[in-house]
Amino acid sequence: MPPDDTKQPSRLRAYLELVRLPNLFTAVADVAMGVLFVRAVAGPSDITLLAVLATASVLLYAAGVVLNDLFDIEVDRLQRPDRPLPSGRVSLRAARWLGWSLIGAGVLMGCLAAAISGHFRPAIAAVLLAGSVLLYDGLLKRTPLGPLAMGACRMFNVLLGMSVAATPLLTQHWLVAGGIGTYIAGVTWFARTEARQSNRIHLFLATGLMMAGVGLLVWFTSWAQGDFPPRQLAGGKTLLTVLGILIAWRCLRTIAVPTPRQVQATVKQCILTLVVFDAAVTFATSGPYRALAVLALLVPAVVLGRWVYST
């Protein structure tokens, strides 16, 4: 008897939900911004290096969300029974194999980037990112340090891109990496109780942490004076400020009506806006054309987000 092909699309969708397919493009945006910040991507070797780093980032992000669902299986059985693992659409055995394989493959790609670039920093960044992912998923997620651990994952993801710099990183690099990490720590805090009614005070404090991250991103434009064209820096500063205001407004509206549906929608928007933040930083450092290339990653993220659930 031939196999039942009608089940294949459903199985594929389950795996795409498991790895949060739309969110993978935000990981690529972080790395692309980091590379463009420190390196003029002008030839085939640079493009190859960027592709390898982006692949490492995607593999490690996907590993993180798969292992996250494995560690959260009992909670999801109660709060999110429709997720791929509690619903049985993906077996626990398959998820374990996938998660650990992705972690290993991501670190190997980081080592490949180190070999291509000629120094070991990309490998170190990949190992630190993998370690942060495991620390968050396995130990810290349910603790008060959970949001900070997730922020560290995003910070190391940006540093994975910046690790190909020819010189030591400067203050402006750390401000951007720390700004992205702080912003995501706030988003993670905002999302901690998204499956049930959220506490307004916690949401308000989480919004403040997000804004602190945006503040660090805006601040980098002052530290970078003289390193990039003034008009680009001014434009990037304006874009980052406007984005911060828009995100704050969306969060405040959700705080007024903190239902699970509202909180989840806001979290999704905050995550996708990360691509726009990356594009704004790229505008400030590399000009409009490369910023548009980063921003283009928002298109598949949004389109696929209508088909595959991403939070």
N, C-alpha and C positions, 0 to 999 in steps of 0.2 A: 504494500500500500504506500503511495507517495506521501511525503510529509505534509502536514497541514500548514501551508504557507500563510494562511489568514492570521496565524498567531504571531508571525514574525514582526510586522509593524508595531504591534502592541509591546512585544518584548524589547524591540529597539527603543521605543519611547520610554520604557521603564528604565533602561540603562542611561538614557539621556537625562531623565529626571534625576537619577541617582547622582550623576556628576554635575548637576546644575549647569547644563550646556550654555544657557545665555550668559551666565556669570564668568565663564571661561574667557570671554573677550575682554572683560575688565582686567583680568590678570595680564593678558597680552598688552593692554594699554599701559599698565604700570611699567612693564619691562621696556616697552618701546620708548616711553617718555624718558626712562632712566638712561637708556643707551644714547638717545638723541641729545640728552643733556650734556654728556661727557665725550661724545665721539661724533665726528662728521661722517655720517653713513653715506659714502660716495661711490663705493665700488662693490664688485661681487663678493669680495671677502668680508666686507662689513655687513652686507645683506645676509650672507650665510651665518655670520656670528649672531646677528639679530634673530634670525630664524631659529637657531639652536637654543638661544636663551629663552625665546618665546615658547618653544616646545617644552623646555624644562619647567617653565612657570606653569604652563597649562597642566602638565602631568602632576606637578606637586599640588596645585589647587584641586584638581580632580581627586587626587588621593586623599586630600584633607576632608573633602565633603563626603566621600565614600566611607572613610573611617569614622567620621563624625556620626553618620547614620548607624554604623555598627555599634558604637559606644552608646548611642541614644535609643537603641531598639526598644527597650522596655517603656521608655517615656513616649515614644512615637506610637506604640501599640495602643496607648490610652488617648493621646492627644491628636495624633495624625495617622490614623489607621490606613489611610489611602496612600501613604508614601510607599515607594517600591519595596522596601524590606518588610515592614509589618503586613503589607497586603499580600506578600508572597510572590509578587511579580518578579523579584530577583531574590535568589536564595542567599542565605547568610554565607554559605560556603563560597559561592561565586563572588560575593561582595568582598570577603576577606582576601581571596586570591587577587581580585582586581585592585583593592586598595594598597596592599603591600607591594604588588608589582609596579603600580604607578609611582609609589615612593622611590623604589629602587631605580626605575627608569628615569625619573626626574633628576636624581642625584647624578646618574651616569651622564645625562645630557649636560649638567653643570660641569662635569669633568671634561667633557668634549669641548665645551666652550672655553675652558681653561687651556686646553691643548691648542685650540685655534688662536686664542688671544696671546699666548706665550707667557702667561703668568697664572698663578694658582688662585687668585681672588674669586673668580666665578665659581670654582669648586667649593671654596669655603662658604660663599654666600648660599649656594644650593644646599649644603649640609646644614647651615644655620636655619634656613627656611624649612627644611624637612624636620629638623628638631623642634622648631617652634610649632609646626603643624601637629606633631605627635604630642607635644607637651599640652597644647590647647585641647586636643580631642580627648586625650587619655587622662589628664589630671586636673586641668584648671578651668574647664568650661563651666562647671557648676559652682565655681567659687567666685568671690568678688574680683579675683584677678583675671577672670575669663575674658572680659572685654579688652584688657591690656594685652593679653596673650594673643588675641586675634589681631589687634593692632600691630603687634610685633611681626606677625606673619606678613601683613601687608607692607610693613616697613622693609623687611628683608626681601620681599618681592621687588620693590623699587631698587633696593641696593643690589639685587641680582643684575639688573640692567646697568646700574652705575659701576658695577665691579670691573667693567672693561675699560675704565678710565686709565689713561697713560700716567697720570700723576695722582698723588693722594687726594682724597675727597676734601673739599673745603666746607666752610660753614653753610653756604647756600645749598649744597647737596644734602647735608644732614637736616637742614630745615625742611626741605621738600620731602625727604623720606620720612622724617618724623611727623610732618604735617599730614601726610597721607595715612600714616599709622594711627595718629591721634584721631583723625576723622573717622576711620573705620572702627576704632575702639568705641567711639560714641555711637556709631550705627549699631554695633553689636550690643551695646547696653540698651539702646532703644528697642532692639528686637528680642530681648531676653524673654519676655512674656507675651510674645506676639500671638501665641496660640490661645490665649485667654485675655480677659480684661486687664489692661495694663494700669499701673499706678502713675498718676499724673506727675507726681513729684519726681519719680525716677525718669520719666520721659523728658521732663524739663531739664534735669541735670545732664541726661545723655545728650540733649540738644546743645547744651552749653559746651560739652566736651567736643562735639562735632565742630562747633564754631571756633573752639581753640585750635583745632586742626587747620581750619580754613585760615585763621589768623597767622599760623606759622607759614602757610603757603604764600600769603600776601607779604609777609615779612621778608621772605627770601628775595623778593624783587629789590629790596633796599640793599641787602648784602651783595647782590650781583651787579650793582652799579659799576660800570666800567668794563665789565666782562661781556656784556651783550649790548646791542643797539638800544638807546634810550626809548625809542618809540615802541619797540617790541616789549620791553619791560613794562612800560606804562600801559600798553594794551593788555598784557597778561595780568597786571595788577587789577585793572578795571574788570576784566572778565572774572577773575577769581572773587572779587568783592561782590559782583552781581550774583554769581552762583551761590555764594554764602548767604546772601539775603534771601534768595529764592528758596533755598533749602530750609532756612530758619522759619520762613513763613509757612512752608508746607508742614513742618514739624509742629509749629504752634497750632495750626488748624487741627492736626491730629490729636494734640494734647487736649483740645476742647472736647473731642468726641473720640476717646481712646478705645474704640471697639477693635476686636482682632482684625477685621477686614480692613479698617482704616490704617492700623499700625502696619500690617503686612504690605499694603500698597505703598505706604511711605517708605518702608525699609527697601522695597524693590526699587523705588525711584532714587533713593539715596545711593544705593549700590550702582545703579546705571549711571548716575551723575558723576561717579568716580572717573568714568571715561572722559567726561567733559572737563573735569579738573585736570586730568593728565594732558588733555589737548591744550588747555589754557597755559599750563606750565611750558609745554612744547612751543607754543606761540611766543612766549617770552624769551625762550632760549634759542629756538631754531627757525622762527618765522612762520608765516601763515600756511605755506604749502605742506610742510611736515606736520603742522598742527591739524590740518584737514585730514591727513592720512591717519593720524591717531583717532580723530573724531569719527572717521568712517567706521571704526570698530563698533560704534554705537548702533549702526544699522542692523547687522546680524543679531546683536544682543537684544534689540527691541523686537525685531521680527520673530526670532525664535522664542522670545519670552511670551509671545501670544499662544504658542503651541506647547511649550515645555515649561512647567512650573519651576520657579527658580529660587524660592526661599524655604 
